[in-house]
Amino acid sequence: MNLFALPDRLPEEEVTQQLLTAPGVRVERILSGGQVSPEGFWYDQPEDEWVTVLKGEGEIAYPDGSKVRLQTGDTLLLPAHQKHRVSYTSTPCIWLCVFYPNGEEETP
């Protein structure tokens, strides 16, 4: 697989491809074409997520109203349970995301 390869026509929905899974770790390539998170929806993940934009631009928004714009080559660490949403993506935008345990013990 070539991380930069794009289909001739981008689908209407985001495309998520799992590239690697191992105990506690998941690597995904996400192809976006202008999609954003639904209004009022917030990701609240139990694991840390390291993300980079391989091509294009994307924007992550936080509940406090702040935003981070990522361009090709930029990276961002989203700690476990950091609420966030995707508020902008270019057409196309290729994300590479690595999900892994945050190293803190969860208490029942």
KAZI-V242752 format. One record per residue. D_LAST is the distance of its C-alpha to the last C-alpha in Angstrom with 2 decimals. Layout:
# KAZI-V242752
d_last = [D_LAST | D_LAST]
This chain:
# KAZI-V242752
d_last = [40.06 | 41.30 | 38.65 | 41.40 | 42.92 | 42.95 | 44.07 | 47.52 | 45.98 | 42.48 | 40.70 | 39.79 | 36.06 | 34.11 | 33.99 | 30.91 | 31.63 | 29.16 | 31.07 | 28.71 | 25.46 | 24.06 | 20.72 | 18.53 | 21.70 | 23.64 | 27.01 | 28.60 | 31.97 | 32.16 | 35.63 | 36.07 | 39.30 | 38.90 | 35.66 | 33.17 | 29.84 | 30.48 | 31.14 | 28.09 | 25.66 | 23.18 | 21.26 | 17.65 | 16.56 | 13.41 | 15.95 | 18.94 | 22.26 | 25.68 | 28.49 | 32.27 | 35.14 | 37.61 | 40.13 | 40.64 | 38.58 | 35.29 | 33.70 | 30.10 | 29.60 | 26.94 | 26.21 | 28.34 | 31.31 | 31.65 | 32.46 | 32.90 | 35.75 | 35.58 | 38.83 | 39.70 | 38.24 | 35.81 | 32.17 | 29.04 | 25.51 | 22.86 | 19.67 | 16.30 | 15.83 | 19.49 | 20.89 | 24.23 | 26.84 | 29.99 | 32.93 | 35.81 | 36.86 | 40.38 | 42.14 | 41.20 | 38.08 | 36.54 | 33.03 | 31.41 | 27.61 | 25.39 | 21.63 | 19.60 | 16.24 | 16.07 | 15.52 | 12.63 | 9.50 | 6.46 | 3.80 | 0.00]
